[in-house]
């Protein structure tokens, strides 16, 4: 009796001769549920329909993920960030919904919403929303990892006063006597050549 197995996609039970292994996920599928490799078109490398769909379809990215990465970057430099709504549009690469321009509730720090999760995950919260002038002020959350590290450092080691690096004053080197003599001789030769041209 030939060995049989179940196709992982359609569920049909077939002999191993009718099943092929997907090179991407390693599971067995019937020939109806497989296609040649999507990237190369190689018929020897068969891919299941699930893996082929994942390879072809673009990755779905959160609309506000760019705002998260921007705020994570700014976290290294400052404790508060003031952004206009137009700047936020530019950062996310799309327009904010109309509710963001009309309602202060849209800017509430609730982790259940996708847009507010963008700045909460980055370690920020909104402290001021001015829709008339069209700006939002974000403030860094105190218990974020960056803040705790700086607190520990300040407790262990007292801060030293700022000392600027010593400035290097460039010395203007005087040209040597031989260089001066050569330059003087060149100038004299140029003057002689001009006089000779004028005489002719």
Protein Blocks (a to p, Z undefined) as FASTA:
>chain_A
ZZddddfklopacdfklpccdfklopacdfklpccdfklopaklccdfklmmmmmpccdd
dfklmmmmmmmmmmmmmmbdcddfklmmmmnopacdfklmmpmklmpccfkbmklmmmmm
nopacfbdcfknopacddddfkbmklmmmmmmmmmpccdddddddddddddddddfklmm
mmmmmmmmmmmmmmmmmmZZ
